[in-house]
């Protein structure tokens, strides 16, 4: 075989495999180029973000929740900066050692901390919102992977004061009740952030052009509440609580000329700084969440309707059956044996028999239409969560014989304390139904601009001004001077008001209890130029007394006296104490 032919076959084989290898390598390079192109063009943003996540860390800059202030600028709720401890378990080399050290400093179970560190998360809270002493010890320990984060903590500087109005916020400063809930969006700010760059060992690299988004702090809410009148109201309500041991008690103070709520208190109260320690019942704002039959408190409104309709006049006389009688087949009793009484005296002495006879003159339709204009059975719309509308049944659901009598003496109708004081204020203000308000303005924290809430326009005129000022006002002054409201009579100021005592319904049969009562009193002063209207309801008082004139009237009197002195209102003139 020729030498050239023998050597050609291996050469061809080498060339063949060299070509194959070259093609394969070229294919690999092409594939790599395509893949790199896809990464650079198609998934550039994805991998850029991954790189930023490894190199950069976003530090949250918390926003401060807005404060809640009273009408005079006194702080009722604010957020203070505190420190919290968290850990990055991936950076911790000896979790057991760290858990033991933190357990000693923070007074926590090491085993509990150990479980947190072994969850596999890169961020775990160890203990939030701690004191300065603990914070200093954590910082001094210099434990790797353990960090301190500054947050805000909600604080109520006056403890129980206005607790049912303010409500409370949770550990994340989310409003859960009261103004904290209804104005949560206004009070809440917007969290900011700062990006920091880290090297391969996770050490921070200072960069002057670091991306920063400053937080937007929350706005302040200014209430119509006067903190000093609120304190007076709570103090007097607590005295009544201790004296009569009721199941609950509620007090409201309103400016009858504007509808502004100056104080709103319930007992038992709670401390919003430690709200978890109290049962849900203690945190209920009974002034708007619970309703009661007003009893004799309703009589002035019914009588004003009688005068409006021209059905009777103040000096008309009705026989009150000497304290016990049948009206349309229904047995009614009075506290005292009254014979003939004028309409004015029926209110002054709170005669149920007289009221039933007067109410019968109006008839179902007129009575319903007149009382419905006070918006009974509807929510007032106050800026607080949880308000109910009470109960006022349509006239078609009234019984032919008994409902008219019942409504005339404040039964078969249930009102919240706020509803009733709102309706009653139409007498001292000259006949106008106003919408109650508890928020005065919003202060914007970005520029300190103040958005005042305008005083609401009257809902409607519900009473003739002459009837309110010249007829009802003198009658209600006599209630306090010589009638059932004597215990609210003041030497310094002329007071006009009305007592109420109502039996509570119990059981499925809807029977009235002979053991459970609501004693109440409502009054305004000074009678000729009213500055305040005060309502107090004592629910199920004990110790053998339950009449509103005994358990509630003295509380109202003291709230009025102390509040008017605080406001600097000139005395009406001193009166001789009645013998």
NUDOLO-269188 format. One record per residue (C-alpha): residue number from 1; residue in one letter; x, y, z. Coordinates in Angstrom, 2 decimals, always signed. Layout:
REM NUDOLO-269188
  nr rest      c1      c2      c3
 NUM    A       X       Y       Z
...
***
This chain:
REM NUDOLO-269188
  nr rest      c1      c2      c3
   1    X   +0.00   +0.00   +0.00
   2    X   +1.48   +3.42   -0.99
   3    X   +2.77   +5.50   +1.96
   4    X   +0.60   +8.54   +1.06
   5    X   -2.53   +6.49   +1.09
   6    X   -1.70   +4.88   +4.43
   7    X   -1.17   +8.25   +6.15
   8    X   -4.30  +10.01   +4.71
   9    X   -6.90   +8.19   +6.77
  10    X   -5.65   +9.31  +10.23
  11    X   -5.28  +12.87   +9.00
  12    X   -8.82  +12.93   +7.77
  13    X  -10.02  +11.53  +11.07
  14    X   -8.18  +14.23  +13.04
  15    X   -9.54  +16.91  +10.79
  16    X  -13.04  +15.56  +11.12
  17    X  -12.90  +15.53  +14.92
  18    X  -11.24  +18.93  +14.98
  19    X  -14.11  +20.31  +12.92
  20    X  -16.66  +18.64  +15.17
  21    X  -14.95  +20.04  +18.28
  22    X  -14.79  +23.50  +16.73
  23    X  -18.44  +23.40  +15.81
  24    X  -19.33  +22.21  +19.32
  25    X  -17.30  +24.99  +20.92
  26    X  -18.79  +27.55  +18.61
  27    X  -22.24  +26.25  +19.53
  28    X  -21.40  +26.57  +23.20
  29    X  -20.17  +30.12  +22.71
  30    X  -23.28  +30.97  +20.71
  31    X  -25.50  +29.49  +23.42
  32    X  -23.61  +31.39  +26.09
  33    X  -23.87  +34.57  +24.06
  34    X  -27.63  +34.05  +23.60
  35    X  -28.02  +33.31  +27.32
  36    X  -25.98  +36.35  +28.29
  37    X  -27.95  +38.45  +25.88
  38    X  -31.19  +37.18  +27.39
  39    X  -29.91  +37.93  +30.88
  40    X  -28.68  +41.39  +29.89
  41    X  -31.73  +42.38  +27.91
  42    X  -34.63  +40.24  +29.09
  43    X  -33.89  +39.70  +32.80
  44    X  -31.66  +42.66  +33.54
  45    X  -34.08  +44.18  +36.04
  46    X  -34.56  +40.88  +37.88
  47    X  -30.88  +40.26  +38.52
  48    X  -30.20  +43.92  +39.20
  49    X  -32.79  +43.71  +41.96
  50    X  -31.20  +40.51  +43.32
  51    X  -27.83  +42.25  +43.41
  52    X  -29.35  +45.24  +45.15
  53    X  -30.95  +42.96  +47.72
  54    X  -27.56  +41.46  +48.50
  55    X  -25.72  +44.75  +48.53
  56    X  -28.41  +47.09  +49.84
  57    X  -30.73  +47.05  +52.81
  58    X  -33.89  +49.11  +53.14
  59    X  -34.17  +50.63  +56.61
  60    X  -37.72  +51.60  +57.51
  61    X  -38.20  +55.13  +58.83
  62    X  -41.36  +54.98  +60.99
  63    X  -43.99  +57.70  +60.81
  64    X  -45.21  +59.31  +64.00
  65    X  -48.93  +58.96  +64.63
  66    X  -50.71  +62.28  +65.08
  67    X  -51.74  +63.49  +68.53
  68    X  -55.26  +63.90  +69.90
  69    X  -55.81  +67.22  +71.66
  70    X  -58.62  +68.81  +73.63
  71    X  -60.20  +72.10  +72.52
  72    X  -57.53  +74.08  +74.44
  73    X  -54.54  +72.18  +73.05
  74    X  -54.03  +69.80  +75.99
  75    X  -52.55  +66.54  +74.72
  76    X  -54.78  +63.53  +75.36
  77    X  -52.91  +61.01  +73.19
  78    X  -49.45  +61.14  +71.63
  79    X  -46.76  +58.90  +70.16
  80    X  -43.32  +58.75  +71.75
  81    X  -40.20  +57.23  +70.20
  82    X  -39.00  +54.02  +71.85
  83    X  -36.63  +51.17  +70.96
  84    X  -37.41  +47.58  +69.96
  85    X  -35.07  +44.59  +69.67
  86    X  -34.98  +42.32  +66.61
  87    X  -32.57  +39.74  +65.22
  88    X  -31.32  +38.34  +61.91
  89    X  -30.85  +34.62  +62.72
  90    X  -28.66  +34.10  +59.62
  91    X  -25.98  +36.27  +61.21
  92    X  -26.06  +34.51  +64.58
  93    X  -23.36  +31.84  +65.00
  94    X  -24.42  +30.59  +68.46
  95    X  -28.20  +30.92  +68.86
  96    X  -28.15  +29.28  +72.31
  97    X  -25.68  +31.85  +73.67
  98    X  -27.62  +34.77  +72.18
  99    X  -30.92  +33.43  +73.54
 100    X  -29.47  +33.13  +77.05
 101    X  -27.97  +36.62  +76.98
 102    X  -31.13  +38.26  +75.67
 103    X  -33.24  +36.29  +78.11
 104    X  -31.33  +37.75  +81.05
 105    X  -31.46  +41.31  +79.73
 106    X  -35.06  +41.35  +78.53
 107    X  -36.48  +39.05  +81.23
 108    X  -37.75  +36.59  +78.64
 109    X  -37.58  +32.81  +78.42
 110    X  -34.36  +31.73  +76.62
 111    X  -36.19  +28.75  +75.14
 112    X  -38.82  +31.08  +73.65
 113    X  -36.11  +33.27  +72.13
 114    X  -34.34  +30.16  +70.84
 115    X  -37.48  +29.08  +68.99
 116    X  -37.71  +32.49  +67.37
 117    X  -34.08  +32.31  +66.24
 118    X  -34.62  +28.88  +64.68
 119    X  -37.66  +29.74  +62.60
 120    X  -35.56  +30.30  +59.48
 121    X  -36.65  +33.91  +58.98
 122    X  -34.16  +36.70  +58.34
 123    X  -36.12  +39.06  +60.62
 124    X  -37.68  +38.22  +63.98
 125    X  -38.91  +40.52  +66.75
 126    X  -37.41  +39.67  +70.13
 127    X  -39.14  +42.34  +72.26
 128    X  -40.84  +45.51  +71.18
 129    X  -41.05  +48.95  +72.75
 130    X  -38.81  +48.42  +75.76
 131    X  -37.50  +50.79  +78.41
 132    X  -34.29  +52.81  +78.14
 133    X  -32.48  +50.63  +80.70
 134    X  -33.09  +47.40  +78.80
 135    X  -32.29  +49.16  +75.53
 136    X  -28.92  +50.30  +76.89
 137    X  -28.03  +46.79  +78.07
 138    X  -28.85  +45.29  +74.67
 139    X  -26.71  +47.89  +72.92
 140    X  -23.85  +47.29  +75.36
 141    X  -23.96  +43.50  +74.81
 142    X  -22.97  +43.94  +71.12
 143    X  -24.46  +40.57  +70.19
 144    X  -23.90  +39.79  +66.51
 145    X  -27.13  +39.60  +64.56
 146    X  -29.09  +41.47  +67.25
 147    X  -30.26  +44.96  +66.39
 148    X  -32.25  +47.86  +67.82
 149    X  -35.03  +49.50  +65.81
 150    X  -36.66  +52.78  +66.80
 151    X  -40.46  +52.84  +66.70
 152    X  -43.27  +54.92  +68.14
 153    X  -45.38  +53.94  +71.13
 154    X  -48.90  +55.28  +71.76
 155    X  -49.15  +57.00  +75.11
 156    X  -52.12  +58.49  +76.97
 157    X  -50.64  +60.98  +79.47
 158    X  -53.82  +61.35  +81.55
 159    X  -54.50  +57.62  +81.93
 160    X  -58.29  +57.11  +82.33
 161    X  -59.27  +60.64  +81.26
 162    X  -61.59  +60.51  +78.24
 163    X  -60.77  +56.85  +77.65
 164    X  -64.11  +55.99  +76.02
 165    X  -63.77  +58.95  +73.66
 166    X  -60.13  +58.35  +72.73
 167    X  -60.29  +54.58  +72.41
 168    X  -56.87  +52.99  +71.94
 169    X  -54.33  +51.76  +69.37
 170    X  -52.52  +48.42  +69.25
 171    X  -48.76  +47.80  +69.36
 172    X  -48.52  +48.65  +65.65
 173    X  -50.36  +51.93  +66.32
 174    X  -53.48  +50.85  +64.48
 175    X  -56.59  +52.46  +65.96
 176    X  -59.00  +49.93  +67.45
 177    X  -61.66  +51.98  +69.27
 178    X  -62.93  +55.54  +69.71
 179    X  -61.35  +58.48  +67.90
 180    X  -58.26  +56.32  +67.37
 181    X  -60.40  +54.11  +65.12
 182    X  -62.76  +56.59  +63.44
 183    X  -59.86  +58.95  +62.55
 184    X  -57.23  +56.26  +61.99
 185    X  -56.46  +57.39  +58.43
 186    X  -56.06  +61.00  +59.56
 187    X  -53.83  +60.11  +62.52
 188    X  -51.72  +57.52  +60.69
 189    X  -48.69  +58.73  +58.79
 190    X  -46.84  +57.19  +55.87
 191    X  -43.69  +55.19  +56.59
 192    X  -40.44  +56.31  +54.93
 193    X  -37.23  +54.40  +54.17
 194    X  -33.47  +54.70  +53.66
 195    X  -31.30  +52.44  +51.49
 196    X  -27.86  +51.52  +52.88
 197    X  -25.08  +49.73  +50.89
 198    X  -23.26  +46.77  +52.47
 199    X  -20.06  +44.95  +51.50
 200    X  -19.58  +41.16  +51.27
 201    X  -19.23  +40.99  +55.07
 202    X  -22.52  +42.91  +55.46
 203    X  -20.74  +45.99  +56.78
 204    X  -22.41  +49.30  +56.02
 205    X  -20.74  +51.50  +53.40
 206    X  -21.43  +55.20  +53.83
 207    X  -22.69  +56.72  +50.58
 208    X  -23.59  +60.42  +50.40
 209    X  -26.21  +59.82  +47.68
 210    X  -28.11  +57.09  +49.51
 211    X  -31.78  +56.90  +48.50
 212    X  -34.02  +58.32  +51.25
 213    X  -37.79  +58.71  +51.48
 214    X  -38.67  +60.70  +54.59
 215    X  -41.76  +59.59  +56.54
 216    X  -44.94  +61.62  +56.46
 217    X  -46.13  +62.02  +60.02
 218    X  -49.82  +61.79  +60.90
 219    X  -52.13  +64.75  +61.44
 220    X  -53.36  +65.93  +64.84
 221    X  -57.05  +65.73  +65.76
 222    X  -58.50  +68.48  +67.97
 223    X  -61.62  +67.52  +69.94
 224    X  -64.46  +69.68  +71.22
 225    X  -63.82  +68.10  +74.63
 226    X  -62.57  +70.35  +77.42
 227    X  -60.12  +68.28  +79.46
 228    X  -60.93  +70.16  +82.66
 229    X  -64.69  +69.68  +82.31
 230    X  -64.03  +66.06  +81.37
 231    X  -62.04  +65.61  +84.59
 232    X  -64.77  +67.26  +86.67
 233    X  -67.39  +65.00  +85.08
 234    X  -65.38  +61.84  +85.68
 235    X  -64.66  +62.78  +89.29
 236    X  -68.32  +63.41  +90.09
 237    X  -69.40  +60.25  +88.27
 238    X  -66.89  +58.22  +90.28
 239    X  -68.31  +59.65  +93.52
 240    X  -71.80  +58.52  +92.45
 241    X  -70.39  +55.12  +91.49
 242    X  -68.88  +54.64  +94.91
 243    X  -72.05  +55.82  +96.66
 244    X  -74.71  +53.89  +94.74
 245    X  -72.75  +50.89  +93.38
 246    X  -74.65  +50.80  +90.05
 247    X  -73.89  +48.38  +87.21
 248    X  -72.81  +51.39  +85.13
 249    X  -73.10  +55.17  +84.94
 250    X  -72.91  +57.68  +82.10
 251    X  -72.53  +61.45  +81.99
 252    X  -72.56  +63.91  +79.09
 253    X  -71.88  +67.64  +78.97
 254    X  -72.89  +69.56  +75.85
 255    X  -72.88  +73.17  +74.74
 256    X  -76.58  +73.51  +73.86
 257    X  -75.94  +76.45  +71.54
 258    X  -73.49  +74.60  +69.26
 259    X  -74.00  +70.88  +69.83
 260    X  -70.35  +70.49  +70.85
 261    X  -69.70  +67.70  +73.35
 262    X  -67.57  +69.09  +76.19
 263    X  -67.38  +65.87  +78.21
 264    X  -68.44  +62.25  +77.77
 265    X  -67.78  +59.78  +80.56
 266    X  -68.76  +56.25  +81.54
 267    X  -68.15  +54.18  +84.62
 268    X  -66.51  +51.74  +84.97
 269    X  -63.64  +53.33  +83.05
 270    X  -60.38  +51.90  +81.72
 271    X  -56.80  +53.00  +81.12
 272    X  -56.00  +52.93  +77.38
 273    X  -52.29  +52.58  +78.20
 274    X  -53.13  +49.07  +79.43
 275    X  -56.38  +48.34  +77.62
 276    X  -55.78  +44.57  +77.44
 277    X  -56.13  +44.34  +81.22
 278    X  -59.80  +45.39  +81.06
 279    X  -62.83  +43.33  +79.97
 280    X  -64.59  +44.41  +76.76
 281    X  -67.57  +45.68  +78.76
 282    X  -65.43  +48.27  +80.55
 283    X  -64.28  +49.63  +77.17
 284    X  -67.80  +50.18  +75.76
 285    X  -68.80  +53.79  +75.23
 286    X  -72.22  +53.44  +76.85
 287    X  -73.16  +56.99  +75.85
 288    X  -73.60  +55.82  +72.25
 289    X  -73.68  +52.00  +72.30
 290    X  -76.50  +51.33  +74.81
 291    X  -80.05  +52.62  +74.94
 292    X  -82.59  +52.98  +77.74
 293    X  -86.20  +53.97  +78.18
 294    X  -85.91  +57.63  +79.25
 295    X  -88.95  +57.57  +81.53
 296    X  -89.92  +60.96  +82.87
 297    X  -87.04  +62.68  +81.03
 298    X  -89.32  +62.49  +77.99
 299    X  -92.13  +64.50  +79.58
 300    X  -90.81  +68.00  +78.73
 301    X  -90.52  +67.07  +75.05
 302    X  -94.03  +65.60  +75.02
 303    X  -95.44  +68.67  +76.78
 304    X  -93.68  +71.01  +74.35
 305    X  -95.51  +69.14  +71.58
 306    X  -98.78  +69.61  +73.45
 307    X  -98.15  +73.36  +73.56
 308    X  -97.03  +73.41  +69.91
 309    X -100.22  +71.65  +68.82
 310    X -102.38  +73.90  +70.99
 311    X -103.87  +70.84  +72.70
 312    X -103.42  +72.29  +76.18
 313    X -102.04  +75.36  +77.93
 314    X  -99.68  +75.59  +80.93
 315    X -102.48  +76.58  +83.33
 316    X -105.01  +73.94  +82.24
 317    X -105.96  +71.65  +85.12
 318    X -106.10  +67.85  +85.11
 319    X -107.25  +65.57  +87.91
 320    X -104.46  +63.14  +88.83
 321    X -106.64  +60.58  +90.60
 322    X -105.01  +61.08  +94.01
 323    X -101.98  +59.05  +92.98
 324    X -103.64  +55.93  +91.50
 325    X -106.00  +55.52  +88.57
 326    X -107.01  +53.60  +85.46
 327    X -106.34  +55.30  +82.14
 328    X -107.85  +53.41  +79.18
 329    X -107.87  +50.28  +81.31
 330    X -104.24  +50.63  +82.31
 331    X -103.31  +51.00  +85.99
 332    X -101.00  +53.97  +86.66
 333    X  -99.51  +55.24  +89.90
 334    X  -97.73  +58.39  +91.01
 335    X  -95.11  +58.68  +93.70
 336    X  -97.39  +61.05  +95.66
 337    X -101.15  +61.47  +95.94
 338    X -101.89  +64.39  +93.65
 339    X -105.37  +65.74  +93.01
 340    X -105.82  +68.63  +90.58
 341    X -102.60  +69.80  +88.90
 342    X -101.97  +72.29  +86.13
 343    X  -99.96  +71.12  +83.13
 344    X  -96.95  +72.97  +84.51
 345    X  -97.36  +71.25  +87.89
 346    X  -97.67  +67.86  +86.20
 347    X  -94.15  +68.38  +84.86
 348    X  -92.84  +69.89  +88.10
 349    X  -94.09  +66.94  +90.18
 350    X  -93.65  +64.38  +87.35
 351    X  -97.15  +62.92  +87.49
 352    X  -97.56  +59.87  +85.26
 353    X -101.34  +60.00  +85.52
 354    X -101.45  +63.65  +84.46
 355    X  -99.05  +63.01  +81.57
 356    X -101.12  +60.07  +80.34
 357    X -104.26  +62.21  +80.27
 358    X -102.49  +65.03  +78.43
 359    X -100.85  +62.64  +75.97
 360    X -104.21  +61.09  +75.11
 361    X -105.32  +64.48  +73.80
 362    X -102.62  +64.42  +71.10
 363    X -103.44  +61.05  +69.58
 364    X -101.04  +58.55  +68.04
 365    X -100.31  +60.28  +64.75
 366    X  -99.59  +63.73  +66.18
 367    X  -97.48  +62.32  +69.00
 368    X  -95.41  +60.18  +66.63
 369    X  -94.85  +62.96  +64.08
 370    X  -93.82  +65.44  +66.76
 371    X  -91.31  +63.16  +68.52
 372    X  -89.97  +61.75  +65.25
 373    X  -88.68  +65.18  +64.25
 374    X  -86.15  +64.84  +67.12
 375    X  -84.67  +61.92  +65.13
 376    X  -85.40  +59.31  +67.78
 377    X  -84.64  +55.87  +66.39
 378    X  -81.77  +57.24  +64.25
 379    X  -78.05  +57.65  +64.85
 380    X  -76.93  +61.20  +65.53
 381    X  -73.91  +60.83  +63.24
 382    X  -71.33  +61.82  +65.85
 383    X  -67.72  +61.14  +64.82
 384    X  -67.36  +58.01  +66.96
 385    X  -67.63  +54.32  +66.05
 386    X  -70.27  +51.97  +67.40
 387    X  -73.21  +54.36  +67.69
 388    X  -76.67  +52.80  +67.63
 389    X  -79.95  +54.42  +66.68
 390    X  -82.12  +53.46  +69.65
 391    X  -85.73  +52.29  +69.26
 392    X  -88.77  +54.28  +68.17
 393    X  -91.31  +52.05  +66.48
 394    X  -93.38  +53.29  +63.54
 395    X  -96.84  +54.46  +64.55
 396    X  -98.45  +51.57  +62.64
 397    X  -96.86  +49.25  +65.21
 398    X  -98.36  +51.13  +68.16
 399    X -101.19  +49.52  +70.10
 400    X -104.48  +51.39  +69.95
 401    X -104.82  +51.85  +73.71
 402    X -101.47  +51.61  +75.47
 403    X  -98.66  +52.91  +73.26
 404    X  -99.75  +56.53  +73.42
 405    X  -99.85  +56.39  +77.23
 406    X  -96.49  +54.60  +77.35
 407    X  -94.72  +57.08  +75.07
 408    X  -96.20  +60.00  +77.03
 409    X  -94.36  +58.81  +80.16
 410    X  -91.16  +57.76  +78.35
 411    X  -91.84  +54.06  +77.76
 412    X  -91.95  +52.09  +74.49
 413    X  -89.06  +54.26  +73.28
 414    X  -85.36  +53.67  +73.89
 415    X  -82.67  +56.31  +73.46
 416    X  -78.92  +56.53  +73.87
 417    X  -77.73  +59.19  +76.33
 418    X  -76.24  +61.14  +73.41
 419    X  -79.50  +61.01  +71.47
 420    X  -81.48  +62.33  +74.37
 421    X  -79.21  +65.20  +75.39
 422    X  -79.10  +66.25  +71.72
 423    X  -82.90  +66.35  +71.58
 424    X  -83.29  +68.05  +74.97
 425    X  -80.85  +70.83  +74.04
 426    X  -83.52  +72.16  +71.69
 427    X  -85.20  +73.69  +74.76
 428    X  -82.28  +75.80  +76.06
 429    X  -81.16  +76.81  +72.56
 430    X  -84.58  +78.13  +71.53
 431    X  -86.10  +75.22  +69.61
 432    X  -83.39  +73.97  +67.22
 433    X  -82.24  +70.37  +66.79
 434    X  -78.48  +70.39  +66.32
 435    X  -76.15  +67.59  +65.25
 436    X  -73.71  +66.73  +68.03
 437    X  -70.01  +67.00  +67.27
 438    X  -66.89  +65.88  +69.09
 439    X  -64.14  +66.84  +66.60
 440    X  -63.27  +70.51  +66.24
 441    X  -60.42  +70.54  +63.71
 442    X  -57.52  +68.73  +62.05
 443    X  -53.96  +70.10  +62.24
 444    X  -51.87  +68.95  +59.28
 445    X  -48.35  +68.04  +60.32
 446    X  -46.77  +68.79  +56.93
 447    X  -47.48  +72.52  +57.11
 448    X  -49.30  +73.01  +60.45
 449    X  -52.37  +74.21  +58.54
 450    X  -55.56  +73.89  +60.57
 451    X  -58.76  +72.63  +58.99
 452    X  -61.62  +73.66  +61.25
 453    X  -64.79  +71.63  +61.12
 454    X  -67.62  +74.11  +60.56
 455    X  -70.36  +74.27  +63.15
 456    X  -73.17  +72.18  +61.71
 457    X  -76.29  +73.89  +60.50
 458    X  -79.41  +73.08  +62.54
 459    X  -81.07  +69.89  +61.40
 460    X  -84.45  +71.56  +61.75
 461    X  -86.56  +73.70  +64.02
 462    X  -88.43  +71.33  +66.31
 463    X  -90.02  +73.80  +68.71
 464    X  -91.32  +77.32  +68.59
 465    X  -88.78  +79.69  +70.16
 466    X  -91.45  +81.25  +72.37
 467    X  -92.51  +77.82  +73.67
 468    X  -88.90  +76.88  +74.38
 469    X  -87.78  +80.10  +76.11
 470    X  -90.90  +81.53  +77.66
 471    X  -92.94  +78.45  +78.50
 472    X  -90.72  +75.38  +78.92
 473    X  -87.76  +77.20  +80.51
 474    X  -89.77  +78.61  +83.49
 475    X  -91.41  +75.22  +84.03
 476    X  -88.05  +73.40  +84.10
 477    X  -86.62  +76.01  +86.46
 478    X  -89.48  +75.26  +88.85
 479    X  -88.70  +71.52  +88.61
 480    X  -85.31  +72.28  +90.19
 481    X  -86.45  +75.02  +92.55
 482    X  -89.53  +73.32  +94.00
 483    X  -90.10  +69.97  +92.31
 484    X  -88.38  +66.59  +91.85
 485    X  -85.03  +68.16  +90.92
 486    X  -84.36  +70.01  +94.18
 487    X  -81.10  +68.14  +94.74
 488    X  -79.61  +69.96  +91.73
 489    X  -80.57  +73.40  +93.00
 490    X  -77.56  +75.73  +93.26
 491    X  -77.09  +78.94  +95.18
 492    X  -74.79  +80.38  +92.52
 493    X  -76.68  +79.58  +89.31
 494    X  -80.26  +79.19  +88.10
 495    X  -80.70  +75.60  +86.93
 496    X  -83.48  +74.18  +84.76
 497    X  -83.93  +70.45  +84.38
 498    X  -85.96  +67.26  +84.65
 499    X  -85.70  +64.03  +86.61
 500    X  -86.26  +60.58  +85.18
 501    X  -86.78  +57.17  +86.75
 502    X  -87.50  +54.19  +84.53
 503    X  -87.98  +50.51  +85.21
 504    X  -85.83  +48.18  +83.12
 505    X  -87.36  +45.42  +81.01
 506    X  -86.10  +41.95  +81.82
 507    X  -86.80  +38.45  +80.64
 508    X  -88.29  +37.20  +77.38
 509    X  -91.78  +38.29  +78.34
 510    X  -90.81  +41.97  +78.30
 511    X  -91.97  +42.56  +81.85
 512    X  -90.84  +45.60  +83.78
 513    X  -88.54  +44.80  +86.68
 514    X  -89.39  +45.94  +90.19
 515    X  -85.73  +45.74  +91.20
 516    X  -83.78  +47.25  +88.30
 517    X  -84.12  +50.96  +87.48
 518    X  -82.33  +53.72  +85.64
 519    X  -82.21  +56.95  +87.64
 520    X  -81.44  +60.00  +85.50
 521    X  -81.40  +63.76  +85.49
 522    X  -80.82  +66.34  +82.78
 523    X  -80.35  +70.07  +83.33
 524    X  -78.90  +73.23  +81.81
 525    X  -77.50  +76.43  +83.33
 526    X  -77.47  +79.34  +83.68
 527    X  -81.14  +78.93  +82.81
 528    X  -81.53  +82.32  +81.10
 529    X  -78.24  +82.15  +79.17
 530    X  -77.33  +78.48  +78.97
 531    X  -73.67  +77.51  +78.69
 532    X  -73.92  +73.84  +79.59
 533    X  -76.43  +71.01  +79.40
 534    X  -75.61  +67.96  +81.54
 535    X  -77.16  +64.48  +81.52
 536    X  -76.37  +61.77  +84.06
 537    X  -77.78  +58.24  +83.96
 538    X  -77.22  +55.85  +86.89
 539    X  -77.96  +52.31  +85.73
 540    X  -79.29  +49.92  +88.37
 541    X  -78.31  +51.84  +91.52
 542    X  -78.20  +49.85  +94.76
 543    X  -78.62  +50.66  +98.46
 544    X  -82.39  +51.07  +98.21
 545    X  -82.51  +54.30  +96.18
 546    X  -83.18  +54.63  +92.46
 547    X  -85.09  +57.87  +91.83
 548    X  -83.31  +60.19  +89.43
 549    X  -83.83  +63.12  +91.78
 550    X  -81.81  +61.30  +94.44
 551    X  -79.09  +59.36  +92.62
 552    X  -78.47  +61.57  +89.55
 553    X  -79.57  +65.15  +90.31
 554    X  -76.77  +65.88  +92.85
 555    X  -74.18  +64.68  +90.32
 556    X  -75.54  +66.99  +87.63
 557    X  -75.63  +69.90  +90.07
 558    X  -71.98  +69.50  +91.04
 559    X  -70.83  +69.07  +87.44
 560    X  -72.67  +72.28  +86.50
 561    X  -71.41  +74.25  +89.48
 562    X  -67.75  +73.24  +89.13
 563    X  -67.75  +73.61  +85.34
 564    X  -69.32  +77.07  +85.33
 565    X  -66.87  +78.26  +87.99
 566    X  -64.01  +76.91  +85.86
 567    X  -65.40  +78.71  +82.79
 568    X  -65.61  +81.95  +84.75
 569    X  -69.37  +82.31  +84.37
 570    X  -70.83  +85.03  +86.58
 571    X  -73.21  +83.72  +89.28
 572    X  -76.91  +84.17  +88.55
 573    X  -77.47  +85.65  +91.99
 574    X  -77.73  +84.03  +95.38
 575    X  -81.06  +82.54  +96.39
 576    X  -82.45  +81.75  +99.78
 577    X  -82.07  +78.08 +100.56
 578    X  -85.50  +76.54 +100.70
 579    X  -86.54  +75.29 +104.11
***
